Amino acid sequence: MPANICQQLNKAKNLDKESYVSSLLSQMTLKEKIGQMSQFNNDDDKLATAIKNDDVGSVINEVDLDIINEFQRIATKESRLGIPLLIGRDVIHGYNTIFPIPLAQAASWSTELVETSANLAAIESSNNGINWTFAPMIDISRDPRWGRIAESLGEDPYLCSTLGVAMVKGFQGNNLANKTSIAACAKHFAGYGASESGRDYNTTNIPENELRNVYLPPFKALADAGVSTFMASFSDLNGVPVTGNSWLLNDILRDEWQYNGLVVSDWESIPQLVTHGFCEDEKSAAFEACQAGVDMEMASDTYAKNLPSFIQENKISIEQIDTMVSRLLKLKFDLGLFENHFTESRNPTEHLKNTYLNVAKEVATKSCVLLKNDKQILPLCKTKISSLAVIGPLADDGYEQLGTWIFDAKINQSVTCLDAIKDYVGNTVDVKFNEGLETSRSNNQDSFEEAVKIALSSDVAVMIVGEEAILSGEAHCRSNIDLPGCQEQLIDAIHKTGTPIVLVIMAGRPITLEKILPKVDAILFAWHPGTMGGPAITDLLFGEACPSGKLPVTFPRNVGQIPLYYGQKNTGRPASDATFVDINDIEVRAPQTSLGMTSTHLDTHFSPLFPFGFGLSYTQFEYTNIQVNMHSFSMGESVEVSATLSNVGSVDAEEIVQLYIRDLVGSVTRPVKELKGFQRIYLPAGQSKTVVFKVHTDELAFYNRQMKLNTEPGLFNAWIGSNSATELKAVFEVVLTPE
């Protein structure tokens, strides 16, 4: 068999990327170019033939290594061109080893652990032939009803940007061509997290200024960090579905940001332009998507069917197609696929290694957030209790603790809380178990009697409740974010026994806990903690580790407060405790002007139940002596903001120190606080440390009324503390540089 085009090019040594791609592109037919722009799911027995005919550029959701290698063999040995395939898979928070869900990883506030987790996921998945993942999801998420908040990195642009960049570094490594690197994908560009009513795929209406200041910064950060690909959002943005939104994909991404990587559609989102009512048929949908700059079509085939006619009709130029295809070919070149397209036989020792499990445990440990700990009931001491009741539907369910997006998880490797607790206490504590409810959604209270019985005969009840994995994630949105089923009733029944309750909550989103809070002595919010969730939680419960996680999202008191986030605007009539009026304090037939006249609800306090950045420890930290190194500085300079952190408790621990600022006067109104820095500080008991943050004037910039990124002179407040409600404040001023 004569050598195909790529085999011939491979023989020409030292061809650089531009020369290689240009030479290959010049020898491709239009049909073959459009084939490269097509990604298909392996659910068609004709796929192998299509690959041989150069009609496929990428395959998604195939994980059988023998099949993947056979597809690569057909593509590189039997086709005319010999172009290898991109093999895509949703590797979201682990492959075989499952790390905590992304929202939980964000609660660790650890760039190192986030990067390491992504790196290990890349190693496991690349060892199985995968070279492209559709992560990280960096949609700013301020509505906990939205199922995909589980897949997000939270509500804050700074935290999301920082951790998103770390995740990209983990997936892609220092060199995409390394066999353990995979291409990452920034999704969903953009504004998807603002879906109305927290319903997936729903409309998003975001003013351009808000879009630029809140929703776009994480995508800009990842573009600057070299993320290989972008994914266009399913949703429409201000009436224009993103898959056909040339302003977003061309004007901003390509022209303004100078991003040259690949843009892929979301699953069948091009034909869905018809469903949106944006296009009359699939032909016009293909045209709009192509014109908008979507380089590759995922799962559907409107490009293959319609792009040739647009060339014939002079509606799309061949140069435009060449530009789009070149992005695909350059990615394959960067991944080293032209030379190394096969994956050696799967090495099982590269999956679920003890080192990977140890990292999974560490991430889970540092992502759990201690929300309440009355009378320091935690940590428990196995030498001071003789009996322990473990109660709840998630206490012994290795599957549900893994969370959403776990297609390739090894379920039998998941270690539950019950097993980990039993292993830890051994014979020193009598552990009694009753699930109370068959599932988190169950309304059958038949087991309550037995659960109450074991609680009555135990020193402490550890209740492990929350949401099953299927209740969060894509298309799993909830209008009520209380604990589902009869879990609140189960908690109430155990509360009535008088036995102290330590509540562990596994969930894919914030849960409304105001009604539960008075009935339990401690709450450890564990999210969906992954494969090693059980041992991590057990270490925290018994003091082998100290909680250090902080909330990456605000916890509302009830759904009526949503959206509720710390970086809100002040408004002209901000709420305060001094002006707050409770609905029960209003006199009957009171005149209208007696109701406070501030931005609040009458039937709930305006504050969240738990603020962004909140998380308790087993020690006590104090913040004092906040200072700025200069009270006035010029454009282009930096200010240092510092404070003294003291561990005044008795436990060596880590604290996540957070820096917030407020631009007091802006040409557009600014948030009451904005996160601008954070540091994980380990501090032994009784010691103090000065924590210093350096802030450049460029970091104070925002998009003004003319949509220009600009730092404006004026006064700023700066806070350093343990969460967004901190009050330890300093003031500095930015002045124009003297002429």
Secondary structure, DSSP 8 states (H G I E B T S, - for coil): ----HHHHHHHSTT--HHHHHHHHHHT--HHHHHHHTEEEES--TTHHHHHHTT--SEEES---HHHHHHHHHIIIIISSS----EEEE--SSBSSSB---HHHHHHHT-HHHHHHHHHHHHHHHHTTT--EE---B------TTSGGGGGS--S-HHHHHHHHHHHHHHHH-S-TTSTT--B-EEEEETTGGG-GGG-TT--B---HHHIIIIISHHHHHHHHTT-SEEEE-SSEETTEEGGG-HIIIIIIIIIIT---SEEE--TTTTTHHHHHTS-SSHHHHHHHHHHHT--BEES--HHHHHHHHHHHTTSS-HHHHHHHHHHHHHHHHHTTTTT-----S--GGGSS-HHHHHHHHHHHHHH-EEEEEGGG--S--TTT-SEEEEESTTTT-TTGGG-S--TT--GGG---HHHHHHHHHTTSSEEEEE-SSSSTT----TTHHHHHHHHHTSSEEEEEEE--GGGSSTT---S--S--TTHHHHHHHHHTTT--EEEEEE-SS----TTTGGG-SEEEE--S--TTHHHHHHHHHTTSS------SS-B-SSGGG-S--TT-B--SS---TTT---GGGS-TT--GGGS--SSS-SSS-SS-SB-TT--B-SS-EEEEEEEES-SEEETT-EEEEEEEEEE-SSS-EEEEEEEEEEESS-SS--BS-EEEEEEEEEE-TT-EEEEEEEEEGGGG-EE-TTS-EE---EEEEEEEESSTT---EEEEEEE----
